[in-house]
């Protein structure tokens, strides 16, 4: 009978939050839907749960239970990228892996694929967990024979377990609590009132009555626990992005000859990508320097205006990046890698008239500017939902020119004046003002302990209007910008 394993990276959004804020591990922590007092708590750590903070509460309400609570939002895209990263790590330990897209952090693996390297399943599970720990994640592993048996065990333990035969696996699965199932909160509460606290007791309920009383989703979970949905492993295809190393015949300090080596290697790579219909979205270059310590110099990623396998275009962007590069030592080798995307994943235009030559030319110009000055040299302002004027916008890298409907980023938000905000506050000029407006107090993030800030406008004798602010009552005013 084939051996199966389930890997549970528990509370993946919470573990991603720990990687984003490492100092929060010893504090009450929660993942919220948005960084706002009205954000909903999605998951909490054990420390927060001790104070009665549970998913479903508002952030402001949870702060009233413990003022030390730390919270942040983890976008779904970040969770998806984290799940894909873990899948790539796990592929080193099994030739067959299935990613559970309905529950991020759950993976199914064929447990016998590397038996020549790991003759004992316990050693295999331990090596797998150590690999994830090095990447900053904790996981539990259960190796057995059925989907639900491995799933229930992996969700109810903190380390690893290997079942010697199917009977022991089934006995363990029937004894675990129903909390391992993703039951809706109201259903779990009703089952608790009925005294149904284990999977075995849940399976004792008549299947037809479960579907009629609790709905089709709970009926599906009942079938899953009963083993009716124990389908074979469905491997998730992983498209490995190309990585290659150019070993130079001798140490090379000149940029032109380095470019020639990279161009020739790119021709081979782009030729292979064309055959599998993939495009290069990002190109990464690392120079291995000719030193005893084998130092390396990693360049900022090169981003074409749109995903492409045009060797001339990519070589041109590399040449622009190398123009301002001075290697501290000659290069002994070049390591290159590409982040690719499927050709069919590029969204075509809905209307042919939406494409304009000027827009395509602007994309090419911006790509060349990024090639020379770095990927953050072309940015645009993005409006933020904040009270503080300085936080009402943020800067984000501009990948491509926005559509016509996206040109007016401030549509719907009225403006009485155009402010030029300084990067750092400064002392205002020492002179008498002809007129003064304000002060206007505005509250900051009070749920994080920030005090209200006062704003004021002052007109100088030469007609210039200064934008001033003060953080403390009766404190000194600072100039944070001018009104134009």
C-alpha positions as CSV (number, residue, x, y, z in Angstrom):
1,X,0.0,0.0,0.0
2,X,1.4,3.4,-1.0
3,X,2.6,5.6,1.8
4,X,1.3,9.2,2.0
5,X,2.4,12.1,4.1
6,X,0.7,15.3,5.1
7,X,2.7,18.4,6.0
8,X,0.9,21.1,8.0
9,X,2.5,24.5,8.2
10,X,0.1,25.7,10.8
11,X,-1.4,29.2,10.6
12,X,0.6,30.1,7.6
13,X,-0.5,33.8,7.6
14,X,0.6,34.1,11.2
15,X,4.0,32.6,10.4
16,X,4.4,35.0,7.5
17,X,3.6,37.8,10.0
18,X,6.4,36.6,12.3
19,X,8.8,36.7,9.4
20,X,7.7,40.3,8.7
21,X,8.0,41.3,12.3
22,X,10.5,39.0,14.1
23,X,10.3,40.9,17.4
24,X,6.6,40.1,17.8
25,X,7.1,36.4,18.5
26,X,6.8,36.9,22.3
27,X,3.9,39.3,22.2
28,X,0.1,38.8,21.7
29,X,-0.2,38.8,17.8
30,X,-3.1,38.8,15.4
31,X,-3.6,38.8,11.7
32,X,-6.2,41.3,10.7
33,X,-8.1,41.9,7.4
34,X,-6.9,45.5,7.2
35,X,-4.7,47.9,9.2
36,X,-7.6,49.8,10.8
37,X,-9.5,49.8,14.1
38,X,-12.4,48.3,12.2
39,X,-10.3,45.4,10.8
40,X,-11.5,41.9,11.6
41,X,-9.1,39.5,13.4
42,X,-8.5,36.5,11.2
43,X,-6.1,34.4,13.4
44,X,-4.3,34.8,16.6
45,X,-1.3,33.2,18.4
46,X,-1.6,31.4,21.8
47,X,-0.5,34.4,23.7
48,X,-3.4,36.5,22.4
49,X,-5.8,33.7,22.9
50,X,-5.0,33.7,26.6
51,X,-6.5,37.2,26.9
52,X,-9.8,36.1,25.2
53,X,-8.8,37.6,21.8
54,X,-10.5,35.4,19.2
55,X,-11.0,35.5,15.4
56,X,-14.0,37.6,14.4
57,X,-13.3,40.4,16.8
58,X,-12.6,43.9,15.6
59,X,-9.1,45.2,16.1
60,X,-10.3,48.0,18.4
61,X,-12.3,45.6,20.5
62,X,-9.3,43.3,20.8
63,X,-7.1,46.2,22.0
64,X,-9.4,46.8,24.9
65,X,-8.7,43.2,26.0
66,X,-4.9,43.7,25.8
67,X,-3.2,46.9,24.8
68,X,0.0,45.1,23.9
69,X,-1.6,43.3,21.0
70,X,0.3,43.6,17.8
71,X,-1.5,43.1,14.5
72,X,-0.9,43.5,10.8
73,X,-2.6,42.5,7.5
74,X,-1.1,39.8,5.3
75,X,-2.5,40.1,1.7
76,X,-3.8,37.0,0.0
77,X,-1.1,37.4,-2.7
78,X,1.6,37.2,0.0
79,X,0.0,34.0,1.5
80,X,-0.1,32.5,-2.0
81,X,3.6,33.4,-2.7
82,X,4.5,31.9,0.7
83,X,2.6,28.7,-0.1
84,X,4.4,28.4,-3.4
85,X,7.8,29.0,-1.8
86,X,7.1,26.1,0.7
87,X,6.0,23.9,-2.1
88,X,9.4,24.4,-3.9
89,X,11.2,23.6,-0.6
90,X,9.2,20.4,-0.2
91,X,9.9,19.2,-3.8
92,X,13.4,18.4,-2.7
93,X,12.0,15.6,-0.5
94,X,9.4,14.0,-2.7
95,X,8.9,13.7,-6.5
96,X,5.1,14.0,-6.1
97,X,3.5,16.8,-4.1
98,X,0.0,18.2,-4.0
99,X,-0.7,21.7,-2.7
100,X,-4.1,22.2,-1.0
101,X,-5.3,25.5,-2.4
102,X,-8.4,25.6,-0.1
103,X,-6.2,25.6,3.0
104,X,-2.8,27.3,2.7
105,X,-0.1,25.5,4.5
106,X,-1.4,21.9,3.8
107,X,0.6,19.7,1.5
108,X,0.3,16.1,0.5
109,X,3.5,14.2,-0.4
110,X,4.4,10.7,-1.7
111,X,6.4,9.4,1.2
112,X,8.4,6.8,-0.6
113,X,10.0,8.7,-3.4
114,X,13.4,9.1,-1.9
115,X,13.7,5.8,-0.1
116,X,17.3,5.3,-1.3
117,X,18.4,8.5,0.5
118,X,16.1,8.2,3.5
119,X,15.5,4.5,4.2
120,X,13.6,5.4,7.4
121,X,10.5,7.5,7.3
122,X,11.3,9.1,10.6
123,X,14.6,10.4,9.2
124,X,12.8,11.7,6.1
125,X,10.2,13.5,8.2
126,X,12.9,15.0,10.4
127,X,14.9,16.2,7.5
128,X,11.9,17.8,5.9
129,X,11.0,19.7,9.1
130,X,14.6,20.9,9.6
131,X,14.6,22.3,6.0
132,X,11.4,24.3,6.7
133,X,12.8,25.5,10.0
134,X,15.8,26.9,8.3
135,X,13.5,28.8,6.0
136,X,11.7,30.3,9.1
137,X,8.6,28.0,9.3
138,X,7.5,25.4,11.8
139,X,5.6,22.4,10.5
140,X,4.1,19.1,11.6
141,X,4.3,15.9,9.5
142,X,2.2,12.7,9.6
143,X,3.1,9.7,7.4
144,X,0.4,7.1,6.9
145,X,-1.9,5.6,4.4
146,X,-5.0,7.7,3.9
147,X,-5.7,11.4,3.3
148,X,-7.8,12.1,6.3
149,X,-5.8,10.0,8.6
150,X,-2.6,11.9,7.8
151,X,-4.5,15.2,7.7
152,X,-6.1,14.7,11.2
153,X,-2.8,13.6,12.7
154,X,-0.8,16.5,11.2
155,X,-3.3,19.0,12.4
156,X,-3.3,17.6,16.0
157,X,0.4,17.3,16.7
158,X,3.4,19.7,16.8
159,X,6.2,17.4,15.5
160,X,5.8,14.2,13.5
161,X,4.2,10.8,13.6
162,X,4.6,7.7,11.5
163,X,1.8,5.1,11.5
164,X,3.0,1.5,11.2
165,X,-0.3,0.2,9.7
166,X,-3.7,1.6,8.6
167,X,-5.5,0.4,11.8
168,X,-3.4,2.6,14.1
169,X,-3.9,5.6,11.7
170,X,-7.7,5.2,11.8
171,X,-7.8,4.8,15.5
172,X,-5.9,8.0,15.9
173,X,-8.1,9.9,13.5
174,X,-11.3,8.9,15.3
175,X,-10.0,10.2,18.6
176,X,-8.9,13.7,17.5
177,X,-11.1,16.7,18.2
178,X,-13.4,18.1,15.5
179,X,-11.4,21.3,15.6
180,X,-9.1,19.7,13.0
181,X,-12.1,20.1,10.5
182,X,-12.7,23.6,9.1
183,X,-16.3,23.7,10.4
184,X,-18.2,27.0,10.3
185,X,-18.2,28.6,13.8
186,X,-21.9,28.3,14.3
187,X,-21.8,24.6,13.3
188,X,-19.0,23.9,15.7
189,X,-20.9,25.6,18.5
190,X,-24.1,23.5,17.8
191,X,-22.1,20.3,17.7
192,X,-20.4,21.2,21.0
193,X,-23.9,21.7,22.5
194,X,-24.8,18.2,21.2
195,X,-21.7,16.7,22.9
196,X,-20.0,16.0,19.6
197,X,-16.4,16.7,20.4
198,X,-14.3,14.1,18.4
199,X,-14.2,13.0,14.8
200,X,-15.5,9.6,15.8
201,X,-18.6,11.2,17.4
202,X,-19.0,13.3,14.3
203,X,-19.0,10.3,12.1
204,X,-21.6,8.6,14.3
205,X,-24.1,11.2,13.1
206,X,-26.3,10.0,10.1
207,X,-24.8,11.3,6.9
208,X,-28.2,12.4,5.5
209,X,-29.1,14.3,8.6
210,X,-25.8,16.1,8.6
211,X,-26.3,17.4,5.1
212,X,-29.9,18.3,5.7
213,X,-29.2,20.1,9.0
214,X,-25.8,21.7,8.4
215,X,-25.5,22.1,4.7
216,X,-23.5,20.6,1.8
217,X,-20.1,21.8,3.0
218,X,-20.4,20.1,6.3
219,X,-21.7,17.0,4.5
220,X,-18.5,17.1,2.4
221,X,-16.4,17.2,5.5
222,X,-18.3,14.3,6.9
223,X,-17.6,12.3,3.8
224,X,-13.9,13.4,3.9
225,X,-13.6,12.1,7.5
226,X,-15.3,8.9,6.6
227,X,-12.7,8.2,3.9
228,X,-15.1,8.5,1.0
229,X,-13.0,11.2,-0.6
230,X,-9.7,9.4,-0.3
231,X,-8.6,10.1,-3.9
232,X,-5.1,9.4,-5.2
233,X,-2.4,12.0,-4.9
234,X,-2.9,14.8,-7.5
235,X,0.6,16.2,-8.1
236,X,0.8,20.0,-8.6
237,X,3.0,20.7,-11.6
238,X,5.9,22.9,-10.7
239,X,7.6,24.8,-13.5
240,X,11.2,25.4,-12.4
241,X,12.6,28.7,-13.5
242,X,15.9,28.5,-15.4
243,X,19.1,28.9,-13.5
244,X,22.6,28.6,-15.1
245,X,26.2,29.5,-14.4
246,X,28.6,30.9,-17.0
247,X,32.2,29.7,-16.2
248,X,34.6,32.2,-17.8
249,X,37.8,30.8,-19.3
250,X,39.8,33.4,-17.4
251,X,39.0,36.3,-15.0
252,X,37.2,39.0,-17.0
253,X,37.0,42.6,-15.8
254,X,35.6,44.2,-19.0
255,X,31.9,44.9,-19.3
256,X,31.7,44.4,-23.1
257,X,33.1,40.9,-23.0
258,X,31.0,40.0,-20.0
259,X,27.9,41.2,-21.9
260,X,28.9,39.0,-24.9
261,X,29.1,35.9,-22.7
262,X,25.7,36.7,-21.2
263,X,24.1,37.4,-24.6
264,X,25.2,34.0,-25.9
265,X,23.9,32.1,-22.9
266,X,20.6,34.0,-23.1
267,X,20.1,32.9,-26.7
268,X,20.1,29.3,-25.5
269,X,17.8,29.9,-22.6
270,X,15.2,32.0,-24.6
271,X,15.2,29.3,-27.3
272,X,14.2,26.7,-24.7
273,X,11.6,29.0,-23.2
274,X,10.0,29.5,-26.6
275,X,9.5,25.8,-26.9
276,X,7.5,25.6,-23.6
277,X,5.7,29.0,-24.2
278,X,7.2,30.9,-21.3
279,X,8.4,34.5,-21.1
280,X,11.0,36.1,-18.9
281,X,9.5,38.5,-16.4
282,X,12.6,39.2,-14.4
283,X,16.3,38.5,-15.0
284,X,18.8,38.2,-12.1
285,X,22.6,38.4,-12.5
286,X,25.3,37.6,-9.9
287,X,29.0,38.0,-10.5
288,X,31.4,35.6,-8.8
289,X,34.6,37.7,-8.2
290,X,38.1,36.3,-8.7
291,X,39.1,36.4,-5.0
292,X,40.2,33.8,-2.5
293,X,36.9,34.3,-0.5
294,X,34.8,33.8,-3.7
295,X,32.9,37.1,-3.0
296,X,29.8,37.7,-5.1
297,X,28.1,40.9,-6.4
298,X,24.4,40.6,-7.0
299,X,22.8,43.1,-9.3
300,X,19.3,44.6,-8.8
301,X,16.9,42.5,-10.9
302,X,16.4,43.6,-14.5
303,X,12.8,44.1,-15.5
304,X,11.7,44.4,-19.1
305,X,8.8,46.6,-20.0
306,X,6.7,43.4,-20.5
307,X,7.5,39.7,-20.2
308,X,9.6,38.7,-23.2
309,X,12.1,36.3,-24.7
310,X,13.6,38.9,-27.1
311,X,17.3,38.3,-26.6
312,X,18.3,41.7,-28.1
313,X,15.9,43.5,-25.8
314,X,17.2,41.7,-22.7
315,X,20.9,42.2,-23.7
316,X,20.2,45.9,-24.3
317,X,18.9,46.2,-20.7
318,X,21.9,44.3,-19.3
319,X,24.2,46.6,-21.2
320,X,22.5,49.7,-19.7
321,X,22.9,48.3,-16.2
322,X,26.6,47.5,-16.8
323,X,27.4,51.0,-18.1
324,X,27.5,52.4,-14.5
325,X,28.9,49.2,-12.9
326,X,32.5,49.0,-11.7
327,X,33.4,45.5,-10.4
328,X,35.7,45.6,-7.4
329,X,37.5,42.6,-8.9
330,X,37.5,40.6,-12.1
331,X,34.7,38.2,-12.5
332,X,35.5,34.5,-12.5
333,X,31.9,33.3,-13.3
334,X,28.4,34.6,-13.8
335,X,25.4,33.1,-12.2
336,X,22.1,34.0,-13.9
337,X,18.4,33.1,-13.3
338,X,15.1,34.1,-14.7
339,X,11.7,34.5,-13.3
340,X,9.3,33.3,-16.0
341,X,5.6,33.4,-16.6
342,X,3.4,31.3,-18.9
343,X,2.8,32.9,-22.2
344,X,-1.0,32.5,-21.8
345,X,-1.0,34.3,-18.4
346,X,-0.5,37.7,-20.1
347,X,-3.9,39.5,-20.2
348,X,-4.7,40.5,-23.8
349,X,-6.4,43.8,-24.5
350,X,-10.2,43.8,-24.6
351,X,-10.4,46.4,-27.3
352,X,-7.7,46.8,-30.0
353,X,-8.0,50.5,-29.8
354,X,-6.8,50.6,-26.2
355,X,-3.2,50.0,-27.4
356,X,-1.5,53.1,-28.4
357,X,2.0,53.5,-29.8
358,X,2.8,56.3,-27.3
359,X,2.0,54.0,-24.3
360,X,4.2,51.2,-25.6
361,X,7.1,53.6,-26.2
362,X,6.7,55.0,-22.7
363,X,7.0,51.4,-21.3
364,X,10.2,50.9,-23.3
365,X,11.6,54.2,-22.1
366,X,10.8,53.4,-18.4
367,X,12.4,49.9,-18.8
368,X,15.6,51.6,-20.1
369,X,15.6,54.1,-17.2
370,X,15.2,51.2,-14.7
371,X,18.1,49.4,-16.5
372,X,20.3,52.5,-15.9
373,X,19.2,53.8,-12.5
374,X,17.5,50.8,-10.8
375,X,14.0,49.5,-10.5
376,X,12.8,52.2,-8.1
377,X,13.7,55.2,-10.3
378,X,10.2,55.3,-11.9
379,X,7.4,55.6,-9.4
380,X,3.9,56.9,-9.0
381,X,1.8,58.2,-6.1
382,X,-0.8,55.9,-4.7
383,X,-3.7,57.2,-2.5
384,X,-4.0,55.7,0.9
385,X,-7.0,55.6,3.3
386,X,-5.4,57.7,6.0
387,X,-6.3,60.8,8.0
388,X,-2.8,62.2,8.3
389,X,-2.0,64.2,5.1
390,X,1.6,62.9,5.0
391,X,0.2,59.3,4.9
392,X,-2.6,60.0,2.4
393,X,-0.3,58.8,-0.3
394,X,2.6,56.4,-0.8
395,X,5.0,55.8,-3.6
396,X,5.0,52.5,-5.6
397,X,7.2,51.3,-8.4
398,X,5.5,51.9,-11.8
399,X,5.8,48.6,-13.7
400,X,3.8,49.7,-16.8
401,X,1.9,52.8,-17.9
402,X,-1.6,52.9,-16.4
403,X,-4.7,52.7,-18.5
404,X,-6.6,55.9,-19.3
405,X,-9.1,55.2,-16.6
406,X,-6.3,55.0,-14.1
407,X,-4.7,58.4,-14.9
408,X,-6.5,60.4,-12.3
409,X,-5.4,58.6,-9.1
410,X,-7.2,61.2,-7.0
411,X,-10.6,61.0,-8.6
412,X,-13.3,61.4,-6.0
413,X,-11.2,63.1,-3.4
414,X,-11.5,66.9,-3.4
415,X,-8.5,69.2,-3.1
416,X,-8.5,72.7,-1.9
417,X,-4.7,73.2,-2.4
418,X,-1.8,71.4,-4.0
419,X,0.9,70.8,-1.3
420,X,4.5,70.0,-1.9
421,X,5.6,67.9,1.0
422,X,9.2,67.9,2.2
423,X,10.9,64.6,2.8
424,X,12.0,65.8,6.3
425,X,10.3,68.5,8.5
426,X,12.3,71.7,8.9
427,X,12.2,74.8,11.0
428,X,10.0,77.5,9.4
429,X,11.7,80.8,8.4
430,X,11.9,83.4,11.2
431,X,9.6,86.2,10.0
432,X,6.2,87.6,10.8
433,X,3.3,86.1,9.0
434,X,0.7,88.3,7.3
435,X,-2.0,85.7,7.8
436,X,-2.5,82.4,9.7
437,X,-5.1,79.7,9.3
438,X,-5.7,77.0,11.9
439,X,-4.7,75.1,13.9
440,X,-6.6,72.0,12.5
441,X,-6.2,69.0,14.8
442,X,-6.3,65.6,13.0
443,X,-6.2,62.2,14.8
444,X,-3.6,59.6,13.9
445,X,-3.6,55.9,14.6
446,X,-5.0,56.3,18.1
447,X,-5.3,52.5,18.4
448,X,-1.5,52.4,18.2
449,X,-1.0,55.1,20.8
450,X,-0.4,58.1,18.4
451,X,-1.4,61.5,19.6
452,X,-3.4,64.0,17.5
453,X,-1.3,66.3,15.3
454,X,-2.1,70.0,14.6
455,X,-1.8,71.5,11.2
456,X,-1.7,75.2,10.2
457,X,-1.1,77.4,7.2
458,X,0.9,80.7,7.3
459,X,1.4,83.3,4.6
460,X,4.7,85.1,4.5
461,X,5.3,88.7,3.4
462,X,6.4,87.6,0.0
463,X,3.1,85.7,-0.5
464,X,4.4,82.2,0.1
465,X,2.1,79.9,2.0
466,X,3.8,77.5,4.4
467,X,2.3,74.3,5.7
468,X,3.1,73.8,9.3
469,X,2.5,71.1,11.9
470,X,3.0,70.4,15.6
471,X,3.1,67.0,17.4
472,X,2.7,68.2,21.0
473,X,0.3,70.6,22.7
474,X,2.1,73.9,22.9
475,X,5.1,72.5,21.1
476,X,7.2,74.0,18.4
477,X,5.8,74.3,14.9
478,X,7.7,72.7,12.0
479,X,7.4,73.3,8.3
480,X,6.5,70.2,6.4
481,X,5.7,71.7,3.0
482,X,4.5,74.6,1.0
483,X,1.2,75.3,-0.8
484,X,1.5,75.9,-4.6
